[in-house]
Amino acid sequence: MRGKKVNKRKIFNDPVYGFVTVPDELIFDIIEHQYFQRLRRIKQLGLTHLVYPGALHTRFHHSMGAMHLMTKALTELSFKGHSISKEEYLGASISILLHDIGHGPYSHALENSIVNDVSHEEISKLFMDKLNVCFDGRLTTAIEIFNNTYHKTYLNGLVSGQLDMDRLDYLKRDSFFTGVSEGTVNYERLLSMLNVLNDEVVVEEKGIYSVEKFITARRLMYWQVYLHKTVLAAEYTIMKVLKRAKELRLRGVELFATPALDYFLSSKISLEEFENNPEVLENFSRLDDYDISTSMKVWISHDDKVLSFLCNSLINRKLLKVEMQNHPFDPNIVADIVKRTRSEYNLDDNEVDYFVISDKTSNYTYKPGSNKIGILQKNDSVIDIAEASDQLNISLLDKPTTKYFLAYPKSIRI
């Protein structure tokens, strides 16, 4: 007896957009795949919930939301007379759905600690290639759009640009879950103002104020949420945790870890190995936030005082004290903190680097010129939002804002 056909036209209830439809059977099958389901177990904002307790949404939520916005954007462009085939509609939707599939646990922590300079974008490409094999080449158009090799380059602009569906969703979603209302953007207005000219996504002139609000909201979200000083301290701490765990493991120290995590702790993995050894990507596909958090809970009791201290600071939210300012910290002050930390915790020169973190972070509000947000004038000319706007401070836009931070144990008094 033949099995009953599965209804793949699913609707899910998203807290940000309401009811959202999965537009195609292939997309349903991709969502059901274990590679994509892993995103349910990776928080979108890493350790931001230590500052904003509601920030517990996942990369699964974000990817589904970005796909929804893509379908609305393509529908709007079709309505305005731009020819978009069913294959292109599907390809762009899959491309944005899978844009974050290569993310590891806790945001970017893994990229900077236990794998050697392998970005999540590069891993996303590898996952997409693997899925394309699983689905008999039906993701080829999506991959071309993602890699910006498809002949309609504006489709890549909707996936990866300064006003793309990725940014539009994460600003709206992260604002919703953190409760930071300053990050709210009118996504419906922005989508309704989209157009295409000379194979580039543009915004119609009457949407200029919505674009200004979008850029301002992004700036506020970066400094109030993504680069909040306590969030930075927590994220650098988890990078130090993984770095220390790998250091110990490579020295032959016994260390509890899930099999997938131990695979990466006990060996040096490069992009070349990701590309040439299928075992690497398969182990990566089993890694999620739970591997790290479970291991950290156990590591609190480890004999290594560095690993124990750092894990305790994250699991029990006994975070490092953080200071942030617009100019570099006095080297003498940093040296004094390092000296007293080394003495108080009886650390050697290598160990003290895990306890005192001095670094800087930068963010562009908007980069005029390359990959611009073009404003479509009534005479069909296009100008950069930085020139078109009378509200945005151009001098603020064309260079990054850099802030310096210093983190150290709270027991050390300056």
Secondary structure, 3 states (H helix, E strand, C coil): CCCCCCCCCCEEEECCCEEEECCCHHHHHHHHCHHHHHHHHCECCCCHHHCCCCCCCEHHHHHHHHHHHHHHHHHHHHHCCCCCCHHHHHHHHHHHHCCCCCCCCCCCCCCCCCCCCCCHHHHHHHHHHHHHHHCCCCCHHHHHHHCCCCCCHHHHHHHCCCCCHHHHHHHHHHHHHHCCHHHCCCHHHHHHCEEEECCEEEEEHHHHHHHHHHHHHHHHHHHHHHCCHHHHHHHHHHHHHHHHHHHHHHCCCCCCCCHHHHHHHCCCCCHHHHHHCHHHHHHHCCCCHHHHHHHHHHHCCCCCHHHHHHHHHHHCCCCCEEEEECCCCCHHHHHHHHHHHHHHHCCCHHHHCCCCEEEEEEECCCCCCCCCCEEECCCCCEEEHHHHCCCCCHHHHCCCEEEEEEEECCCCCC
